[in-house]
Amino acid sequence: MLCQECNERPATLQFTKVINGKKMEVNLCEHCAAEKGDIFMLHDGGNLSFNNLLAGLLNMGLGMTSAKTNPDFGGDQLECPQCHLTYREFVNSGRFGCRQCYETFSPYLEPVIGRLHGGNVHHIGKIPKRAGGTLHIRKQINDLKADLQALIEKEDFEKAVHVRDEIRLLEKEIESESQEGGGER
C-alpha cells in the first residue's frame, strides 16, 4: 500500500483518529508522518519500536510521578539488586536488564500498564480448553469464592447462597471430568 500523502513510498504507519465519534484511518510513510507531525517521534532519530514506545510512555509519566514533579520520588535511585540497572536507565532504554527488574520496578509499572489496558494489570486471557483441562473452571470457582466472601461481609446472605450453590455445581463438574478423563490434565 502506498502512502496516502505522497503516493510514492510504501505506507509503513497506520493512524486511526477518532474525532467526535467519527473514525478516520490514514496510511503514511515514515517521512510524511514526521512532516505532518501526526506522531510523536521518539528521541533516537525517529526509530519507532516497542522499547522506544514504552520508554516514551514512562517518560511522559502516565499514572506515575517523576523526579521533576515530585522531589520525594525515589525511582531515580531505585536499582535492581541482581543486574544493578537503575530505574532511570530502564526508562531511557525501555528494556529490563534481567527478570528481577520486573519485580523491582513493578510499583512504577502497574499504573502505566493499568492505563494502557483500561485498568487491568493482571492477565485474564483465554486458556485453550484442551491444554487447560479444568483450569478455567477452577478460575471461575476462585472468582466466585471471592464474590462469596464479599457478600458474606456485606451480610447479603440470599445472594451468597446462590453463589455457594454455583460453586458446588462447578466443583461437581470438575469431579465428574476428572473421573471421566482419568485424573487432572
Order of alpha helices (4+ residues) and beta strands (2+ residues): beta-beta-alpha-alpha-alpha-alpha-alpha-alpha-alpha
